[in-house]
């Protein structure tokens, strides 16, 4: 190993595990406003919701693996729906946790991201997100899904390697705000669909069949997790 590589590796490790300076408060507020701008308007939400779907299906996949199920594939569709397939017992705790992890994954990822940013771990957040996206790419089974994950992962990679510290901080805060704010809306959308008699095979309905607990209570859980994550994560991001 030459001297350049020997010097670069410790520097890279220090950069990864070290802390970075918090951005100015106006940057934190501006990134929150930017996240709201792509979550609230319906036209922009139809596009940005693809990123929430990545987190949603990634949550199903990760929990399936952690509970001992065999993950066979993930599909992401242009209508922002998705499908995660795994093999294992069609009932039991592993199946319940896997089904419950979709709607809760984006806000919980946002909460974890807010904790990292609150601790000044901006670079670590960006790299962890990139690693998770690369791992998910291996399990994608359709072209649109591959395109979506590659574009998203490419954005993280470019910012991580090429952008300066201020841009990295703004990007990281915008992503975490988006997960926290964007993680709230899908549960309300599901509630609206169910009130019209639709979404009969939703995660909440599957959980109801698995546990004999009313789907409305599972929907309440999705709301509670997303709203609590927003409140807790928002406090960390704002330094309260």
C-alpha positions, 0 to 999 in steps of 0.5 A: 500500500502506497503512502497516499492510500495509507493516508487516505483510508484513515482520513476516510474513516475519520470523516465517516465516524466524525462529527460535522458542524450543524447548519444555520437555523435558517438552513434547517427551516428552509429544508423543512419548507422544501420538504413540505413543498414536495409533500403537500401539493398533489402534483409534486407528491405523485412524483416524490412519493416514489421515495417514500415507496422505496422506504416503505418496501425497504422496511418490509424487506429488511424486517422480513430478513431480520425475522428469518424470512427469505426475501425473494424480491421487491417491485416498485411501480410507476403509480407509487405502489410497491410489492415485497415478496418473502417466503416463510410461514404465512402467519406468526410474529415474523409475518406480522412484523413484516406487514407492520413495517411498511407504513412505519418504515419512512417515519422511523427512518426519518427519526433515526436520521434526525438522531444522527443529524442531532449528533452531527453525523451528517456524513455517516447518515449519507453513507448509511443511506447509500449502503441501504439503497445499494443493498435494496437494489440487489433485490429489485425485480422490475425495470422501473424499480431499478431506475428509481433506486439507481437515481435515488442512490446516485443522488446520495453518492454524488452529494456524499463525494462531490458536494461541500459540507454545506451542501451535504448538510442541506441535502441531509436535512432535506431528506430527513424532513422529507421522510418525517413529513412524507411518512405522515401522508400515506396513512391518511391516504390509506384511511381515505381509500378505506373509507370509500371501500377501497384498499381491501388488501392493504397492510392494515387489512392483512394485519387484521387477518393475521392478528384478528385485531381490527384494521382501524387499530392498525391504521391508528398505529400507523398514524401514531408512529408517523406523528410521534416520529415527526414530533420527536425528529422535528425537535432534534432537527430544530435543536429543541 
